[in-house]
Structure formats: structure tokens, C-alpha cells
């Protein structure tokens, strides 16, 4: 199926991926195997074909650390460490505090693993606050990036790729003794999906810890302060609505999370660098892919969507 990413630019999206209502490509994404669900939130595969001389300008804003294996494509990203030039590689993207500009030249194929909050610390001792808005290679954590790329290239199709990724991830989990993420972080992540307007002090009181302890754990496992995490969650849900990859029945609820229109515009602009109105009118295919995957993950976590069922925006 041949659809437009931007006027005058065609992208061939593989049948297993699909398109949003607005004609933007969607990744093939699903929940992980049950035994890996404490550490992995989502698996996705994005194959997109573009003219070899065309550079796609887009960006990302993720609320969790993501393992991205770029099997093909020439990438650039403006990170906290400056501009990075990336070809095929196995990478870890830290959680993001703001929109990260990304450029991709020609066709690309990306396989991703969205981690649950605290999974990086439990398995690798990673402090999320040290990876905010950064991209590091697998070798940074003692992982075998070249081996991952070589094995994936021996297979074809999302199902086979996901099995390779899960098998390698499972080996790390078993080698480390299956250490679970902190339950406080898991509860806070669930809250960010269900009610990101709640008072942080109320949450700390309800689970019986001090506000200072909560702030320390959230910064370690999310990279940001609790208030920043909730502000980002509100903005990501609103961005999903504006780009047509959210449940329309939630539209009013999403608006009511903000005190008024001014607060929504201020917070949204702080994170995305543009007003909601401009965002809605600006194609952003890479971001739409990640927003759609996050919404599927979120609705499944809230038991509003059965895994494998058609999503409201499809």
C-alpha cells in the first residue's frame, strides 16, 4: 500500500504495520511474552521505504527507556550530548524530557523494546537520570550490539525478529537472577497512565512512603521529577489525541486534566516546542509511531483494550 508521509513523498509501509486514520504509518507493536512483562512494556517493528535521496525530518518524545535496533537507515539525532550520526546499530535511548529532533535519510527498519520503569536499574544498575535525552550504544552496558545485529539479519519478519530480541533479553534476565523493578516505580508508572493529574503528595501518602523517597526513586527510574513525569504523561496523551492515535472517547477526560487552555498550551509547548494547534497541523511520522505504540500499551495496562484487538484509531 502506497501512502503519503508528507506531500509529494511516498512511503511503502509493510502490510503487517498499517496506517492511522490520518494516513501516517504505524509500527507493528504488541505486548511481550508473559514471562518478560515485568521488564518489557512493548515490542515494535517499523519498516518504512522512502526515496534514497529523501531525508525525513521528525522527532521523538518517549516516557521510558527504549532499546532500538536500527537494522537499516542513516540517522541523525540532536541529543543532550550534541548531534549524533547513526547507521545500523543496537542502541539504548534514555527517557526524554523534551522533543528530540531526528532525521532519517532513505528507507529504514527499526526494531524496538520499550522498557518498564526501573527495568534498566534492576537489570543493569542504570540510573535513568544519567541517560535523559541521551543515546548510548549497547556496549555502554556491556551488551553485545554487533552480535544482536548479526543474529537479527539471519531472520526475516517481525515475528522472527521479536523472538530473537526476547530470547536475548530473557538470557540477560536469567543471568541477573530475575531482579524485579521497584514496585513503587511500577505503581507510579501505572498512575501516569490512569490519572497524571493526581497530587504527588497524595500518591506518596497512599503507598506509605515519604515524598523525598518517592522523588529519589522516580528520578532514578524515570529520569525526571514526579511532577515532570506527570506533566509529560498528560502531554503525550494529548499529543496522541491531536495526531489521531488515541481513543476518541477519552477526549473530554484528557482536556479536564488541565486547569485551563493556557496551562495545556504552556505545558505542551514546553515539551514539544510548539503549540497544540501547530502540532496538530505538523506531520511527524516517527513521533506518531511511538505515540500509537504507547497508547496501545497504556490502554492494555488500563484493561480498556484487549491485547491483539483492533485499536480505536485503526
N, C-alpha and C positions, 0 to 999 in steps of 0.2 A: 504494500500500500504506500502510495507516494503522497506525502503531506508537507505542508509548509511550516518551517520553524520561524522564518522571518520572510517578509515579502520578497519574492524572487529567489529564495533559497530552498531547495528541496532536500528532504531528509528521508531516507528509507528506514523505517522502523520495523524491526523484525516482528512477525505475527505474534510471537509469544509476549511481546511487550504491550502494544496497543497505544491508544491515544486518549487524551482527555476530551471533554466536551468542546474545549476551545481549539482542538487540533494539535495540541502540544504532545510530544512523545512521552510515554510513561515507561518506567522501568518494570521489568518482571520482578516482583518482590513478594516475599512470603515470610511467614514465621519460621524459626529454626526448628530442628528436631527437638522433641520434648526434653531430652537429657541435657541439651545445651541452653535451654531457655533461661536459666539463672544468669548467664553471661552474655548471650546474644539476644538482641531485641529484634533484628530484621536482617534478612539476606536480600540482595537485589542484584540484578544484571541489566546493564544498559548498553545495547548495541545500536549505534546510530551511524548512518552513512551520509557523508557530506562531500561536496566537491573538494578535491585535494588542495586547491588553492584558496579555499574559503576559510576564514578564521571566525569562529563563533565566539562572541563576547557574552558572558553570562556571569554567574557567581553562585556562591553557596552561603548558607547560614544554618549550621547544624547545632542541635542541642545535646549531642552526645558525641563521644569519640567514634570515629569510623575508620575501619580498615578498608582501604581502597586498593584493589589490584588493577592497575591500568595495563591491559593486555595490548592495547594499541592506541595510537594518538599522540600528538605533540601538545603538551600542556604548558601553560604558564599560570601562576597564581601569585597574587600580591599578599604575602603573609606578614606576620609580625617580625619575621627575620628579613624582610625585603622580597623582591621578585625572585621566584623560583622557576626554573625551566626544567620540565619533566617529560621524559619519554616513558616507555613501558617500565613499570616499577611496582613494587609492593610497598605501600605507604600506610602510615597512620596519620590521620587528620585529627588534631585535637579539637575539642569543643570550641565553638566560635562565639565571640562576644558581639560581633557585628558582621555585616555583609562582607564576604571575601571575594573580590573580583577575580574571575577566572577566564582564560582564553584557551580555546582548543582549535588547532588547525587540522582540517580534514576529518576523516572518519575516526571514530573512537569506540572502544569496547572497555567497559568498566565493570568489575565485579566487586561488590561491597558487603561489608559486615558491620552493621550498626551495633555498638556495644551498649550494654546496660550500664547505668550509672554505677560506678565503683568497681566494675569488672576489671578495668585496667589496673587499679590498685591491688585488688585481690590476687590477680594472676601474675602481675609483673612488677608490683610495687610502684606503679606510676602515679604521680601526683598530677591530677588534671590541671591544676592552676599553672603548672610549668609548661603546659602544651597549648594553652589558649591561643587561638588564631595561628597555630604553627602546623607545619607538615614535617614529619620525620620518616626516614626510611626504616624498614623492618630491622635492619642491623642495629639501630639505636637501642632496641630492646633485646638484642641477641637472637633475633629470629632470622630464618633463612629466606630472604627475599628471592634471590635467584632460583633457589630450589622450588619455591612456590610457583614462579612464573613458568619454569620448565615443565612442571607437572601439569599445570593447567593447559598448556599448549598441546599436550598429548591427548586432550579430550575436546569434545565439541558439544555445545548446547548448555543452557542454563542448569538443567538438572544434573548433568555430569560435573559441571564446574562447582556447583553448590556442594556436591558430595566430597570433592577434593578439599574444598575450603573447610567443611565441617570436620572431616577426618583429621586434618592437620590441627585444627583448633582443639578438637577432642583430645588429641595427643598431648597438647600443652596443658589442658585442664587436668588430665590424669597424672601427668608428670609433676604438677604442682600440688597434688593431693586434693583436688576439687574444692579449693577455698571459695566460699561464697562472698559476694559483695555485702557490705554493711546493710543490715535490714533498715536502718534509719534512712539511708540513701534510697533504697528501694521504695520505701513509703513516700519519700519526698518526690521521687520521680512520678509515682502514681498520682500524687496530688497535683503535680504540674499538668497532668493530662485532664484531670477532672475538675479542678477548681483553682486555677492560678491567680485568683484574686483574694484568696483567703489571707488572713493576717498571719504572718510568720510566727509571732509570739504565741498565737493560739495553737498552732501546729506543735510547737516545741512543748507547750504545756500538756497537750493531749497525749503525747508519746512519752512524757515524763523525763525530758532532758532540759538542760539549760539552753538559753538562746546562744550563748557563747559556744557550747559544744556543737549545737546544730550548725552554726556558721562555720566552724572548723571542718566538720565532716562534709558539708556541702561544697566548700571551696576545694577540698581535697578531691572529691569525687565528681564534681560538676565544673570546677574551674572558676566559678563566679560566686558572688554572694547569693544568699537565698532570695533576696529581692530582685537581683538581676536575673536569676534563673526564671522567676515567675513572670517578670516583665517580658523576657524573651519568649516564654511559652504563650503568653497572650498574643504577642505579635506574630508568632509563627502560625497560630490558629487563624488569626485574621488574614494573614498573607495567603493561606490555603484557601480561605473563602474567596478572596479577591481574585485568585487565579483559577477558580473553578475546580479545586480538588478537595472539597470539604462537603460534609453533609449539610445541604441547604436548610434542613430543619433546625440546625443549630445557629443559624444566622443571628437571630434576635438575642440568644444567650451570649454569643460572642461579643456583641455590642454592649451588653449590660455589664460586662466585666470592667468597663471603663467608666469613670465618673462622668465624663462628658466627651464630646467630639475633640475638644482641644487636647485632652490627655491622650486620646488614641493617636492623634496626629503627631504629638510631641514624641511619644514613645516609639511609634512606628518609624518616624524619620530618624530618630537617634540610632536605631538598629539597621535600617535599610538604606539610609542616606537619601531618601526621597519620601514624599507624602504618599498616603494611601491612594489618592487619585492618580498620581503619576505612576505608581507601582502597578496599578490595575491596567494601565494603558501601555506598559512596557513589557514586551516579550522577554522572558527569562527562562529558557527551557531547562537548563541544568538545575536551577532552583526549584522549578515546578516538579521535576523528577523527585527531588529529595523531600519536598513538601508532601507530595502524594504518598510516598512511602511512609513518612511519619504519620500522616493521618490514618492510613490503614493500620499501622501499628497501634496508634492511640485508640481507635475505635474498637479494635480487638481486645486491647487491655481493659477497656471500659465495658466489655461484653455488649457493645452495641452493634457489633459486626461479627459474624461467624467466620472463622478462618476459611479462606477459599471461596467465600460467597462473593457475588458481584458487589462492587462498592457503589455508594450513592452517586458518585461523579462519573461512572463509566457508562 
